[in-house]
């Protein structure tokens, strides 16, 4: 039985190969980015732009938290508030690590951070000149 190759078959195979190549390239780029971020010995501790970027992210998330605190209640609103609070706590822990702040409980996850721990971290960062 002889296979007949038409231009539609060839075009379909080329499109599929192109899609696979693009997806593979995106996956490799994502992998390279993740592995680059996981190497703490390569992070420039004295780089002011890393600190500035983290301060800007903290400011955006804290502003979003203020907006959600003033919003009217509801299940979705409470869920968004908890998710934003967890993101803020995670950024705060990253800022403490970057600033060299000794955390009283470094093992705490973002969900188990109390208001007192959060306030202590914020005060310690503020005393070291961090603003957001």
Buried (B, 14 or more C-beta within 10 A) or exposed (E): EEEEEEEEEEEEEEEEEEEEEEEEEEEEEEEEEEEEEEEEEEEEEEEEEEBEEBBEBBEBBBEBBEEBEEEEEEEEEEEBBEEBBBBBBBBBBEBBEBBEBEBEEEEBEBEEBEEEBBEBBBEBBEEEEBEB
